[in-house]
Amino acid sequence: MMNTPSRSIATMDRRAVLTHALAGAATLSAPGWVRAKSASAHVVVIGGGFGGATAARYLREQAPQLRITLIEPEQRFYTCPFSNLYLAGLRSWESIGHGFDGLRAAGIQVIHARADDVDHSARTVKLSNGQTLTYDRLVLSPGVDMRWGAIAGYDEQAAQKAPHAWKAGAQTQLLRRQMEAMDDGGTFVMTIPDNPFRCPPGPYERAAMVAHYFKRHKPRSKILLLDAKDNFSKKALFQQGWKALYGDMIEWVGLADDGLVTRVDAAALEVETNFGTRHKASVLNVIPPQKAGFIAERAGMTDASGWVPVRAETFESRQVKGVYVLGDATIAAPMPKSGFAANTQGKLAAAAIAAELTGKPLPAAVYANTCYSLVGTDYGISVAGVYRAQEGKLIEVPDSGGVSPMDASDAFHAAEARYGAAWYAAISTDIWDR
């Protein structure tokens, strides 16, 4: 939901625009040869998260004659959205987990294996279980991987003592256990990377959720945020909420004030900043710089930035024709790297692939995003935007979104918190649980 009643109406209008765009501009029958081609076409989707699972489901709905295979190594997908609420004790672990039976029931083949390699000339995908799949179209939604070594001293081994918890799973559970074991009066230190990275508001919501837990269980504790930049998503709103709910418990240090962490000593739970300042932590949460997930790089989709350039009209790769890349792995600014964004990209890419394989016109390239953040149990804030393709690039539609207002009422913040919970329930059902 948006900031005011008129903003709520605007949101519904934007969703209507997106729905119509994804439905396509025409319903003309395809020529017989195209129907024959599409009847035997095989679309392989790698990644069962917000982008990939959405693309698989919507492809099935829009072109049921296609064969669709979803590759996802995990039996159950745990979402980064709402994982911060698990850290706060406001959600159980299983409440953010989703299985794939609903997708199987829809007629999608789901294989739990890792995609290890892609051969574009042969149009094959090699899996960790020994299978090799052929495809007519390929969709990659690989999420992110950490840039190990981008911060001196921080690698996979160091993450076992100073977890990043930026992929929902064992790392998230480890961070929660460390919070529980920490003495009251300790210091929780979080390091935050420069843009781009997964979920721009995520670290600042996490700070609030850790503070919520500490306020209830370890009220003498402190939270120190060391940030590699001077501005962040919903900055003024977060800072206002932190102060209102947690007083001086949270301290944020930006780049200009020596917030850039250059070295990590995970064994000592210590970090060093660019100016040589050392900070000792009781619990150390290092969120390192990131890049597109492994298979995107392996498949030759990434450029020198480590991310994947895509065509704004369809999210087809700019590197290889017939391959579509979605979600956090892509270069899609001004769209953020969020679950909501990946979901809308998945719907558009599905419509584009279905149109291509059935001879219909491509849909209008319109995308949307809303990011809800919880600052306290009844204190939510949000940012929203609508985007479209223009001359091969994504642009934000003027006056299409915005952020929650400053100095909003308690009732407004409570409503935003409810809207966030409703969004999560709705999108989870739409993708996995129906």
N, C-alpha and C positions, 0 to 999 in steps of 0.2 A: 504494500500500500504506500501511498505518497504522503505529502505533508499536510494537505488541507482537503476538504471535501472536493474542491475542484481538481486537486491533484489526483485524488482517487479516481475521479471520472476520467481524467487524462490517462491514468494507468490502464483502465479498462479499454479505452480507445486504442492505446498503443498495443495492447494484447490482441485486440480485434484486428488491427493492421497486420500484426505478425502472423496471426492465424490465417488470414486471407492470403498473405504472401506465400506462406508455406504450402497452402493448398494449390498454388499455381494459378496462372492466368487463363488457362483454357482446359476444356475437357473433351477435346476432339479425339476421335478414335485414331489409333496408330495404324499405319499401313501393315498389311499382313506380314511382310518380311521382318518388320521391327518387332511385332508381337512374337513371332517365332524365335527371334534372337533373345528377347527378354525372358521368354519362357524357360530357356536353358541357361540364362546368365547366373553366375555365382558371384555374390558380393561377400568378401571376407572383411570382418570388422575386428580390429585388434584393440582391446581395452574395454572393460566392462563398466566404466565409470559414467559420469554425467554425460559426456559426449558420445562415447562409443555405444553404450547401451541404448541411448536415445536414438541414435542413427539406425541401429538394428531394428528396434521396435517400429519406428516410423517408416522405414523401408518396407517392413513386412505389411504394414497397414496400407501404404500407398501403392505398392506393387507386389501383391501376394503371390504372383507367379514366379518371383525371383527366389533363388536358393540363397539363404543368408546364414552365415556361420560367424559366431562371436567367439573370439579367443580371449580368455581371461584366466590367469594362473590361479587366482584365489577362488575358493569355493563360496566365499561370502565377502562382499565388498563393503568396507567400512569407510564412511565419508569423512573428508576433512571438515566440511560444513557441520557444525554442531559438535565436533570433537572437543572444542574448548569448553562446552557445557559439561562434557564428561569430566574434564579436569576440575571443574567447579563443584562437582557432585550433584549437578542438576539433571543429569542424564545417565542412564545405565549404559554400559558398553554395548549391549546387544541392541539398544534402541537406535544406534547409528549404523547397524549392520543390515545388509540386504542380500538376499539370495537371488537365484536366477531361474527358479521354477516357473515364474510368471512369463519369462521370455521363452522358455522351452514350450510352455503351454500355447504360446502364440505361434508356434511353428518354427522357431529359430533354433538351429543347432548350436549348442553351447559346449565348447571344449575347454576344459581346465588344463591349460598348458601355457608355457611361455613361448612367445614368438621370438625366434633366435635370428632369423635372417630372411631377407626378401630378395628375390631375383626378378628384376623388372622385365628383362627380356623374355624370360620364360613365364612370367606372371605366376610365380609360386611363392609360398610362404613356408619356411621350415620351422617346425615346432620342436620344443624340448622333449616331447614324448616320442620323437622319431617320425611323426607324420609329416608329409609334404602336401600342402593344399594348393590347388590351382585357383585362380580368380580371374574374373572379368573386370571387376572394380575392387579397389582396396581402400578401406577407411582405417586410418590410424588415430587413436586417441590415447597416447601413451603417458599422459601426465608429465610429471617432472622427475628429474634425478638431481641429486645434490652435486655441486661442483667440489668434489673432495680435493683438498689442498689449496682451494682459493683463499682460505684463511690459513696461515702457517700453523701447523700442529693439529688441524682438524681434518680427520679422515674417518673411515667407517669404524675403526677401532675406538677412536676418541668418542664417537657418538654413543658408545655403550656406557660411557660415564657422563657425558654431557649431551643428552639427546636433543635432536632437532625437533622430533615429533611433527614434522611437516608432511609426512605421509601417515594417514591414520592407520594404526596397527600397533605392533609391538613397541615402537618408540613412544607412542602416546601413552600406553599403559605403563611403560617404564617411568616416564615423567610424572605420572600420577603417583606412583609408588614413592618416588623421591620426595614429592611434596608432602606425602603423608608421614614419611620418616624424618623430615626436617624438624629441628628444634624450633619452638616458638622463639622469636627474636632473630631468626636467621634472615639471610638475604637471598632472594631469588633474582638472579641476573639473567636477562635475555638479551642476546645480540640480534640485531635486525639488519638485513642486507639492503643495499640500494636496489632501485627498480631496474628491470622487471623481475617479479617473483610471484609465486602462486598466492592468490588471495591478498591483495594489498591491505585491506583492513584487519586481516587475521591476527597479526601480532598484538595489535592494540586491543582487540576484543579479548585475546588470551590474557593480556595484562589485567583486564577487568575481571575476568573469570578466576584467575589465580588470586586476585585481591578479595573476591567474594569468598573463596575458600578460606583464605587466611583470616579474614575478619571474623568468621565463625569459629575457626579452630586454632589459629595461631596469630592472635591480634597484635602482637608486638613485632611482627615480621615486616620486612620491607621488600619492595620490588624495584629493581634498577633496570631501565631500558637503555641500551647503548645502540644508537641508531646511525646508520651510514648515510643518512640524508636529513635535511632540515624540515621537510614537509612530508605529510602522509595523508592518506585518505581519511576524511572526516576528522581532521586533527582537532579543530576547535570544539567539535561536538564531543569527541572522546575526552578531551581534557576537562571540559565542563562536567561531564558525567563522573570521571574519576574523582574530581574534587568534591562533588556533591555527595558521593556515596562512600568514598574511602579516605577522604582527607588528604594527608601527606604520605600515605602508604606507597604511592607510585611516583617515582621520579623518572622523567624522560630526559635523556641527553642526546641532542642532535649533533650532526656533523660539525657545525661551527663551534660547538662547545666540547669537542674531543670525544664524539660518540663512535667514531669509526674504529672497530676492533680489527687489529692486524695479526694477532697471535693468540692461540688458545693453548693452555696447559690443562688438558682434561683431568690428568691424574691429581693435580693440585687444585682443581676447580678454580682456575684463575685465568683472566684474560688481560691482554695488554692493548692499549689503544695507540692510535697513530702518533700521539705526542709522548708516548712512553708511560702513561699512567696505568697502573695495575689495579685490577678490581678482583677481590676474592669473593667467591660465592658459596653459599650453602647448597643451593641447587643451581646448576648452570644449564640454561636452555639456549643452544647455539643454532640459530636459523641461518644457514650459509647461503651464498649465491647459488642459483639453480640454472638448469638447462633443460631442454626437451628430453623426455624419457629415452632410454637406450635404443629402442628399436627405430625411433625416428632418425637417429644418427647413423645407425647400422644400415638403414635403408637408403641413405643418401638424401634425406629430406632437409637436413639442417644447413644453414649457411655459417659464416664465420662467427656469428653471434652465439651460436649454440641453439638457436630457436629456428622454427620452420616458417619460411615465407609462403603465404597462400594467396590465392586469388580472392579478392573481397566478394565477388559475385556468387561464389559457390563453395569456397574453402578447399578447392582443388589445389594441390601442391603446385608451386611455381617451378619446381625442379623436375617433376615427372608427371606426365599426363596420365589420367586415370586413377591417381592416388589422391585421396582427400584426407586432410589432417585437421583435427578438431581440438579445442580446449586449450589447456594451459601450455601445451607445447608450441603453440603458434605465435607468430608475430601478427597481432590483430589490434594493436592500439589504434584508436582510443578505447576499444573494448578492454576491460580488465580480465585478468586470468581468474575466472570464478566458475563455480558450478552452474549458476544460472546462465552465464554466457555460453558455456560448453553445451548446455541443453538446447539453447536456441540455435547454435551453430549446427548441432546434430540434426535438428529438424530441417533446417534449410538444406544441408548437404544431402539428406535423405531425399528431399523433394527434387533436388537437382539431379541426383543419380537416377531416380525413378523416371524423371522427365527425359533424360538422355537415353535411357534404355527402352523407353516406350514411344519415343518420337514426339513428345509433347514439348511446348515451349518451356523454357526455364522460368522458375518462379522469380518474383521480385525479391531482391536481396535486402531484406529488412531484418534487423536483429534487435534484441532487447536485453537489458540486464537490470536486476535489482539486487543489491547486497544489503542484507539486514545484519546488524551487529547487536549483541546483547551486552549491555554495560552492567546491569543488575537484573535481578529476577523479574522486575516489572519496569525495566528501563531499556527500551530499544531505540536504535537510530538506524537510518537507512540512507542509501544513495542509489539513484536510478538514472538510466539513460536509454535512448533509442538510437540505433545506428543504421546507416545504409551505405551501399556501395556507390561510389562516384568516381568515374575515370580510373577504375581499378584499385581504388583505395577505400578504406572505411572512414566515414566521417560521422560525427555525432549530430543528430538532427537538432537544429536550434530549438531551444525552449521545450525540449522533449522530456527532461528529467529534472534532477535537482537533489538536494539533500534535506534531511529533517531540519526544521528551524532551530535556531539557538533559543534558549530560554523558554522552551516549550513546557507545557503543563505536565503534571504527573499523569494525568489521564491520557495525554497524547503519547507519552513515552510508554505507558502500559499498553496502549493500543498497538504501537509499533512492535513491542515484544510479542504480542499475540499474533500479529501479522507475520512475523518471522517464523514462529512455530507453525502457523498454518501453511506458509510457503514450503517449509521443509516436508510437512506431511503430504502436501499436494504433489510436489515434484517427485518425491520418493515413490508415491503410488503410481504416478504417470510413467515412471521409468521402469521400476523393478517389481512393484508389489501389487500389480493387477493381473 
